[in-house]
Amino acid sequence: MTSKEKLAPVGIFNVADSYYAAAASLEALKLPTSHASFPVHFLYHQSMELYLKALLRQLGYSEDDAWGHALKKLADKAIESNVTFDQFDCETFEMMDAHNLWETSKYLRVGLRVNYPDIGRLQKTCADLREVAQKCLKAAGHSLRPNPISYALHKV
């Protein structure tokens, strides 16, 4: 089985949708915990990372291309293939990478002060990434499920 068969772009996209719906649902609950934003930030980061990876897989990149978790690096690879992102989203990728959001949203570091991007920014960028990946996958003939956000928020 080739790496392309192991990580199909639609499968990655569907998992990204799951993280996206989980982030939006968890945020909507407004949990009264000391660090309620940490898992929300992590889930949004994970969904964005996977939307970018689904896009890259569809564009022909292999899982062997050492993708990592840096959103700007992933977006830059997509840009090399003529994918465009708006300036706001590119700034969001840079902010998230500058704060190492993938790591810092999982562990509380004593003395570390991080100015996380606000949730509204993450929601917009995630929605934009989903749309870009969706257009690419649909153009290649893939059938995709509807956006899970309205369903997820309706159930909260």
C-alpha positions as CSV (number, residue, x, y, z in Angstrom):
1,M,0.0,0.0,0.0
2,T,1.4,3.4,-1.0
3,S,1.5,6.4,1.2
4,K,-1.2,8.0,-1.0
5,E,-3.5,5.1,-0.2
6,K,-2.7,5.3,3.5
7,L,-3.6,9.0,3.8
8,A,-6.4,9.8,1.4
9,P,-7.2,13.5,1.1
10,V,-10.9,13.0,1.8
11,G,-10.1,11.0,4.9
12,I,-7.9,13.8,6.2
13,F,-10.5,16.4,5.3
14,N,-13.2,14.4,7.2
15,V,-11.0,14.2,10.3
16,A,-10.4,17.9,10.1
17,D,-14.1,18.5,10.0
18,S,-14.4,16.4,13.2
19,Y,-11.8,18.6,15.0
20,Y,-13.5,21.8,13.6
21,A,-17.0,20.7,14.9
22,A,-15.5,19.7,18.2
23,A,-13.7,23.1,18.6
24,A,-16.9,25.1,17.8
25,S,-19.0,22.9,20.0
26,L,-16.6,23.1,23.0
27,E,-16.2,26.9,22.6
28,A,-20.0,27.3,22.6
29,L,-20.3,25.4,25.9
30,K,-18.3,28.2,27.7
31,L,-17.0,25.8,30.3
32,P,-16.2,27.4,33.7
33,T,-12.7,26.0,33.9
34,S,-9.4,27.8,34.5
35,H,-8.0,27.2,31.0
36,A,-11.1,26.5,28.9
37,S,-9.5,28.1,25.8
38,F,-6.6,25.6,25.7
39,P,-8.5,22.6,24.2
40,V,-10.4,25.0,21.9
41,H,-7.2,26.5,20.6
42,F,-5.7,23.0,20.2
43,L,-8.7,21.7,18.3
44,Y,-8.8,24.7,15.9
45,H,-5.1,24.3,15.3
46,Q,-5.5,20.6,14.6
47,S,-8.4,21.2,12.2
48,M,-6.4,23.8,10.3
49,E,-3.4,21.6,10.1
50,L,-5.5,18.7,8.7
51,Y,-7.3,20.9,6.2
52,L,-3.9,22.0,4.9
53,K,-2.6,18.5,4.8
54,A,-5.8,17.3,3.0
55,L,-5.1,20.0,0.5
56,L,-1.5,19.1,0.1
57,R,-2.3,15.4,-0.4
58,Q,-4.8,16.4,-3.1
59,L,-2.1,18.5,-4.7
60,G,0.2,15.4,-4.9
61,Y,2.4,15.8,-1.8
62,S,3.4,12.6,0.0
63,E,3.1,12.0,3.7
64,D,6.9,11.5,3.4
65,D,7.4,15.2,2.8
66,A,8.0,15.8,6.5
67,W,5.0,18.1,7.1
68,G,5.2,18.8,10.8
69,H,2.8,21.0,12.6
70,A,3.8,24.5,11.4
71,L,0.8,26.0,9.7
72,K,2.8,28.7,7.8
73,K,5.1,26.0,6.4
74,L,2.1,23.9,5.2
75,A,0.4,27.0,3.7
76,D,3.6,28.0,1.9
77,K,3.8,24.5,0.3
78,A,0.2,25.0,-0.9
79,I,1.0,28.5,-2.2
80,E,3.9,27.0,-4.2
81,S,1.1,25.1,-6.0
82,N,-0.8,28.3,-6.7
83,V,-3.3,28.0,-3.8
84,T,-4.1,31.4,-2.4
85,F,-5.0,32.5,1.1
86,D,-6.1,35.9,2.3
87,Q,-3.7,38.1,4.3
88,F,-5.8,37.7,7.5
89,D,-5.4,33.9,7.3
90,C,-1.7,34.1,6.6
91,E,-1.2,36.4,9.6
92,T,-3.2,33.8,11.7
93,F,-0.8,31.0,10.6
94,E,2.2,33.2,11.5
95,M,0.7,34.1,14.9
96,M,-0.1,30.5,15.7
97,D,3.3,29.3,14.8
98,A,5.1,32.2,16.6
99,H,3.3,31.1,19.8
100,N,3.8,27.4,19.0
101,L,0.1,27.0,19.6
102,W,0.2,23.3,18.8
103,E,2.4,22.7,21.9
104,T,1.5,25.6,24.2
105,S,-2.2,24.8,24.1
106,K,-1.6,21.3,25.5
107,Y,0.6,22.2,28.5
108,L,0.5,24.9,31.0
109,R,4.0,26.4,31.3
110,V,4.6,28.4,34.5
111,G,5.8,31.9,33.7
112,L,4.9,31.6,30.0
113,R,2.7,34.4,28.8
114,V,1.2,33.7,25.4
115,N,-1.2,36.1,23.6
116,Y,-3.2,33.5,21.8
117,P,-5.2,34.6,18.7
118,D,-8.8,35.2,19.7
119,I,-11.4,32.5,19.0
120,G,-13.1,34.6,16.3
121,R,-9.9,34.8,14.3
122,L,-9.4,31.0,14.6
123,Q,-13.1,30.4,13.5
124,K,-12.7,32.6,10.4
125,T,-9.4,31.1,9.4
126,C,-10.6,27.6,10.0
127,A,-13.8,28.2,7.9
128,D,-11.6,29.8,5.1
129,L,-9.3,26.8,5.1
130,R,-12.2,24.4,4.9
131,E,-13.5,26.2,1.9
132,V,-10.2,26.2,0.1
133,A,-9.6,22.5,0.7
134,Q,-13.2,21.7,-0.1
135,K,-13.0,23.5,-3.5
136,C,-9.8,21.7,-4.4
137,L,-11.2,18.3,-3.4
138,K,-14.5,18.8,-5.2
139,A,-12.7,20.0,-8.3
140,A,-10.9,16.6,-8.3
141,G,-14.3,14.9,-8.2
142,H,-14.5,14.0,-4.6
143,S,-17.8,13.9,-2.8
144,L,-17.8,15.6,0.6
145,R,-20.1,15.8,3.6
146,P,-21.8,19.1,4.4
147,N,-20.1,21.5,6.7
148,P,-20.5,20.1,10.3
149,I,-20.6,23.5,12.1
150,S,-24.3,24.3,11.9
151,Y,-25.2,20.8,13.0
152,A,-22.6,20.8,15.8
153,L,-23.7,24.2,17.2
154,H,-27.4,23.2,16.9
155,K,-26.8,20.3,19.2
156,V,-24.9,22.3,21.9
